[in-house]
Amino acid sequence: MKKLILISTLSCVLSTPVLANIEQGIAEYNEGNLKQAVQLISQADDSRFEKHLYLAKISLDEGDLDEAESYIENAIDKNDTNGEVHYFHGKVMSAQAKDANIFSKMGYVKSILKAFSVAVKFSPENILYRQSLLAVHLVVPGIMGGDVDVALEQAKAIKEMDAKSGAVALIKVYAKLEEHEKLNEVYNKAVNDFPQEPAIYYQRGMFYQHQEDFGSAIIELGKAANLSVVSDKQRKSQYMAIYQIGRTSVLSKNFLDEGEKALNQYIAEADVQENMPNKDWAKFRLATIVEFKGEAVKAVALYKALQQKTTDKELKNKVKKRIKKLS
């Protein structure tokens, strides 16, 4: 009996540091201390899916997509019924798809759709997972598996869980479907119910931008940009709107002063988070506005400064073309 108690005690003593390591590592990750997080999490037992999940998150943050993919696949092997694991698998596949060729991209898209679908299956109460599945179905062509009906189904489910998030989701879907009557109905109710919610005006502005009704887009995006916000989520929507004022200015070759002011504000103030435009793209839009205003010398200087700094291949090519045209 004493021997069994001793073995049990030793087991607890030996396992406690491992448990502490991974919990401490996750805490360090959440604080943004990636180096410390890696050191702690790497000591955890390989059988714990959290170890592989968080190493995948760290690898993605550091831009090592192949390593992130390897870790997240290990996490799925350890726990294939965890919604967060499948959601993050979708995020890794999304990052891989960005720079993939057309043939590889199709494979990644299928993986993304499956990953977000399974994440919703195992965590149906998670609004973020449903929003991600909705977003993919809105942008992926039907031939590649996109289905607006699935997006609408997710929007309705979100509305049942949270009226504000549901309104934003329905605006996205009805805008994509170009069902103007339903769009206006949802929008008007949302504005009445949530007049201080920038995401509502932002989505309406994006609808007008896609319709090339740039004047209306500027108005709606301006409403989002000028609200008093209190939460980080609202602040993110607000800065997305500010960026899109600049982009709308570029697309329309109009409202140049408004666009220049908005992009300068975005570059100076925005705390760029997930799914927000990189500030290098804001600088590119700003240089383009300067070019449209006839200030070629200043525009070239802005383009050249960006060319030296950015690591985005697509952006580098665009910048190179603008410099060549103006030189």
Rosetta blueprint (number, residue, H / E / L):
1 M L
2 K H
3 K H
4 L H
5 I H
6 L H
7 I H
8 S H
9 T H
10 L H
11 S H
12 C H
13 V H
14 L H
15 S H
16 T H
17 P H
18 V H
19 L H
20 A H
21 N H
22 I H
23 E H
24 Q H
25 G H
26 I H
27 A H
28 E H
29 Y H
30 N H
31 E L
32 G L
33 N L
34 L H
35 K H
36 Q H
37 A H
38 V H
39 Q H
40 L H
41 I H
42 S L
43 Q L
44 A L
45 D L
46 D L
47 S L
48 R L
49 F H
50 E H
51 K H
52 H H
53 L H
54 Y H
55 L H
56 A H
57 K H
58 I H
59 S H
60 L H
61 D H
62 E L
63 G L
64 D L
65 L H
66 D H
67 E H
68 A H
69 E H
70 S H
71 Y H
72 I H
73 E H
74 N H
75 A H
76 I H
77 D H
78 K H
79 N L
80 D L
81 T L
82 N L
83 G H
84 E H
85 V H
86 H H
87 Y H
88 F H
89 H H
90 G H
91 K H
92 V H
93 M H
94 S H
95 A H
96 Q H
97 A H
98 K H
99 D L
100 A L
101 N L
102 I H
103 F H
104 S H
105 K H
106 M H
107 G H
108 Y H
109 V H
110 K H
111 S H
112 I H
113 L H
114 K H
115 A H
116 F H
117 S H
118 V H
119 A H
120 V H
121 K H
122 F H
123 S L
124 P L
125 E L
126 N L
127 I H
128 L H
129 Y H
130 R H
131 Q H
132 S H
133 L H
134 L H
135 A H
136 V H
137 H H
138 L H
139 V H
140 V L
141 P L
142 G H
143 I H
144 M H
145 G L
146 G L
147 D L
148 V H
149 D H
150 V H
151 A H
152 L H
153 E H
154 Q H
155 A H
156 K H
157 A H
158 I H
159 K H
160 E H
161 M H
162 D L
163 A H
164 K H
165 S H
166 G H
167 A H
168 V H
169 A H
170 L H
171 I H
172 K H
173 V H
174 Y H
175 A H
176 K H
177 L H
178 E L
179 E L
180 H H
181 E H
182 K H
183 L H
184 N H
185 E H
186 V H
187 Y H
188 N H
189 K H
190 A H
191 V H
192 N H
193 D H
194 F L
195 P L
196 Q L
197 E L
198 P H
199 A H
200 I H
201 Y H
202 Y H
203 Q H
204 R H
205 G H
206 M H
207 F H
208 Y H
209 Q H
210 H H
211 Q L
212 E L
213 D L
214 F H
215 G H
216 S H
217 A H
218 I H
219 I H
220 E H
221 L H
222 G H
223 K H
224 A H
225 A H
226 N L
227 L L
228 S L
229 V L
230 V L
231 S L
232 D H
233 K H
234 Q H
235 R H
236 K H
237 S H
238 Q H
239 Y H
240 M H
241 A H
242 I H
243 Y H
244 Q H
245 I H
246 G H
247 R H
248 T H
249 S H
250 V H
251 L H
252 S H
253 K L
254 N L
255 F L
256 L H
257 D H
258 E H
259 G H
260 E H
261 K H
262 A H
263 L H
264 N H
265 Q H
266 Y H
267 I H
268 A H
269 E H
270 A L
271 D L
272 V L
273 Q L
274 E L
275 N L
276 M L
277 P L
278 N L
279 K H
280 D H
281 W H
282 A H
283 K H
284 F H
285 R H
286 L H
287 A H
288 T H
289 I H
290 V H
291 E H
292 F H
293 K L
294 G L
295 E L
296 A H
297 V H
298 K H
299 A H
300 V H
301 A H
302 L H
303 Y H
304 K H
305 A H
306 L H
307 Q H
308 Q H
309 K H
310 T L
311 T L
312 D L
313 K H
314 E H
315 L H
316 K H
317 N H
318 K H
319 V H
320 K H
321 K H
322 R H
323 I H
324 K H
325 K H
326 L H
327 S L
